[in-house]
Amino acid sequence: MRKRTEQTFKYRVKDILESLGYLVIVCARSKPFDLVALKDSRTYLIEVKGRNTRYPEEQKNMQCQLASKSRQNFVLFKQDKVKGHILVNCFYFVNMSDIIVLEHDLKKVLNNKLHVNILER
């Protein structure tokens, strides 16, 4: 059941981003990321996790390295414990304006149901 919930959440994130004008690509078998979102020459490599799904440290490290090598923004969308809320963790970003644009776009749809954390650089 967990996989289905996470997959449903992944497509919810995809729908939200597409409604905001992003071109969203679903990666085959979620490798190495779940989604890639593009808008206005900005690229976001996206990992999606359900509320009860763990995120192994080695997976996070590998994804951070790929984002760093490719100089692309890397963002985790996590289903929050509060129903309907989304936690967005920014692990790697090219410049702060990319994250500000993403946060601003998401707030148009999610209002007070969005929590953004900038974790690492």
N, C-alpha and C positions, 0 to 999 in steps of 0.2 A: 504494500500500500504506500510506503514511503516514496518509492520511485515515481509512482503515478502522481502523487502530490507535488513532488519536486518538478516533474515534467510539466504539470499544469501551471505551476508558478513560473517556470521558464517561459512558457508561451504567454503568460500574463505580462511579464517584463517585456517580451518581444512586442506585444500589442501596444503597450504603453509607449515604448520608444517609437514605433511606427506611427502612432497617432500624433507624435510630436515632430514628425518629418524625418526621422532617421531611417536610413536604409539598414535593415537588420538581416544578417546572414546567420543561419543556424549551422553550426559546425557538425560534421558527420561524427556520430558517436561521441559528441561533446569533447573532441580532441583537437587541439590542446586546450581549448576554451569552449564554453557553451554557445556563446554568441559573439558576433563582431558587429558593432554598430558604427555607422558612418554618417556624418553630417557636417557640411561647411568645412571641408578639409580636416576635420577632426576624426580620429579613429579611437574607439574604445573596445578593448578586449574584455569580455565579460564572462565571469564565472557566476553561476546561479546555484544557491544552496537553499534547501527547504529548512523549515524551522528546527527540525530534529536531526538534520544531516551534519555529520562532522566534516571538518575540512582539514585533511592531513597536512602537516607542516611541510613534508617533502613536495606535495602537490603545489602548495602555495609558493614555495621557494622556486620550483621549476617554472611556474607561470610568471613570477616576478622577473626571473632571469630572461625569459623570452620577451617580455614586455620591454625590459631594459635594452636588450640587444636590438630589438626592432624599433626602439624609441616610440612606443605606443602607450597610451593610457591603459591601465589595468584596474578594473573595478569589480568588486564582489557585490552582488545583490543577494541579500539574505532575507528570508521570510522572518519577520519579527514574531515574537511570542504573542503580541497583541494582534488580533485578527485584522487583516487589511493593511497593516503597517509594513513598511519596507525599510530595512537597514542597508545603507550603501557604504561600503568600506573602500576607500581609495588607497590601494597598495603602492601603485607607481603611477606617476603622471609626468607628462612632458613639461607642461607649465601649469601654473595655478589657474590661469584663465580657462583652460579646458575643463577643469573640475567645476569651476564657478558656472560655466555655461551649462554643463550637464545638470547641476543642482537646480539652477534657475528653470530649465526646461521641465524637470521632473516635478518641481513644486507647482507648476501650472496644472498638473493632473492630480497630484497626490495631496496637495495642501499640507495639512498638519500630520499626515500619515507617513512622512518621510524623515528619516534620520541619517545624516551624512557624517561620516568620520573620515578624516584624513590621517592615515596611520603611519605611513612611511614615505620616504623620498628616496 
